[in-house]
Amino acid sequence: MPQITLLTGPERRRRWSWDERRRILNAAFMPGAVVADVSRQFEVSTSLIYKWRRQAMTETSMSFAPAVLLPEAAPIASPADTTAITVELVNGTRLRIDAQASPALVTAALQALR
C-alpha cells in the first residue's frame, strides 16, 4: 500500500539535515548506483540530489585521496607515448592512463578523481 505524506501549515517544504543529505548522496553516487532509483527510495527529486552534490563539491575543502599500493611489476618495454586515455578536469588537472595499466590501478585513479 503506498504511503502519502501530507504537509500542512505555512511551511510545505521538507527540510533535509546535512547527515540525511550525505547519506542520500553516498547512496546515489556509489559505484553502480542509479540516481533515479535512489531518489525514489528516499522520495527526493533527482535534480535536488545533483544540486546537493554541486554544493558539497564547492563547499568541501581540498583533501587527499587514499593511496593504493600495488605489487611492483617488471617494467614493460613500450614506445615513448602509449597513452590510451587522457582525462582532463575543468580545474586543469590531467590524468594520463597508459595502455598497459592494470584495471585495479585505473579504477583507483578514477575513483580518486571523484
GIGI-V671098 format. One record per residue. N is the residue number from 1. RES is the residue in one small letter. PHI is phi in radians with two decimals (* if undefined). D_LAST is the distance of its C-alpha to the last C-alpha in Angstrom with 1 decimal. Layout:
# GIGI-V671098
n/res/phi/d_last
N/RES/PHI/D_LAST
N/RES/PHI/D_LAST
This chain:
# GIGI-V671098
n/res/phi/d_last
1/m/*/38.4
2/p/-1.17/35.8
3/q/-1.84/35.1
4/i/-2.08/35.6
5/t/-1.84/34.5
6/l/-1.82/37.1
7/l/-1.81/36.1
8/t/-2.15/39.2
9/g/1.60/40.2
10/p/-1.17/39.1
11/e/-1.71/35.4
12/r/-1.90/34.2
13/r/-1.79/30.4
14/r/-1.37/28.5
15/r/-1.92/26.8
16/w/-1.90/23.5
17/s/-1.26/23.1
18/w/-1.12/19.8
19/d/-1.15/19.9
20/e/-1.13/20.4
21/r/-1.06/17.6
22/r/-1.07/15.1
23/r/-1.10/16.7
24/i/-1.19/16.4
25/l/-1.11/12.7
26/n/-1.08/12.1
27/a/-1.20/14.5
28/a/-1.27/13.3
29/f/-1.99/9.6
30/m/-1.26/10.7
31/p/-1.00/10.9
32/g/1.53/14.0
33/a/-1.36/14.5
34/v/-1.98/16.1
35/v/-1.04/15.7
36/a/-1.08/19.4
37/d/-1.15/20.5
38/v/-1.16/18.8
39/s/-1.11/20.3
40/r/-1.18/23.7
41/q/-1.08/23.4
42/f/-1.70/22.9
43/e/0.95/25.0
44/v/-2.37/22.6
45/s/-1.18/22.0
46/t/-1.11/18.9
47/s/-1.12/19.0
48/l/-1.21/19.0
49/i/-1.09/15.9
50/y/-1.16/14.1
51/k/-1.10/16.0
52/w/-1.06/15.0
53/r/-1.13/11.2
54/r/-1.05/12.2
55/q/-1.09/14.4
56/a/-1.13/12.2
57/m/-1.24/9.7
58/t/-1.45/13.0
59/e/-1.54/14.8
60/t/-1.36/12.7
61/s/-1.45/13.8
62/m/-1.13/12.2
63/s/-2.50/11.7
64/f/-1.48/11.7
65/a/-1.50/9.4
66/p/-1.14/11.8
67/a/-1.47/14.0
68/v/-2.05/15.1
69/l/-1.75/18.8
70/l/-1.99/20.4
71/p/-1.06/24.1
72/e/-1.22/25.4
73/a/-1.91/26.6
74/a/-1.16/29.4
75/p/-1.11/28.5
76/i/-1.78/29.1
77/a/-1.20/31.3
78/s/-2.54/29.6
79/p/-1.05/30.1
80/a/-1.05/28.9
81/d/-2.14/25.9
82/t/-2.01/24.4
83/t/-1.11/21.0
84/a/-1.66/20.0
85/i/-2.36/16.6
86/t/-2.14/15.4
87/v/-1.87/12.0
88/e/-2.11/12.6
89/l/-1.58/10.5
90/v/-1.05/12.6
91/n/-1.38/13.1
92/g/1.68/14.6
93/t/-1.15/12.3
94/r/-2.22/13.3
95/l/-2.16/12.6
96/r/-1.89/15.6
97/i/-1.93/15.9
98/d/-1.27/19.5
99/a/-1.11/21.4
100/q/-1.62/22.5
101/a/-1.16/19.2
102/s/-1.26/19.1
103/p/-1.02/17.0
104/a/-1.13/15.8
105/l/-1.17/14.7
106/v/-1.10/12.9
107/t/-1.07/11.0
108/a/-1.12/10.2
109/a/-1.14/9.2
110/l/-1.22/6.8
111/q/-1.20/5.3
112/a/-1.17/5.5
113/l/-1.33/3.8
114/r/-1.05/0.0
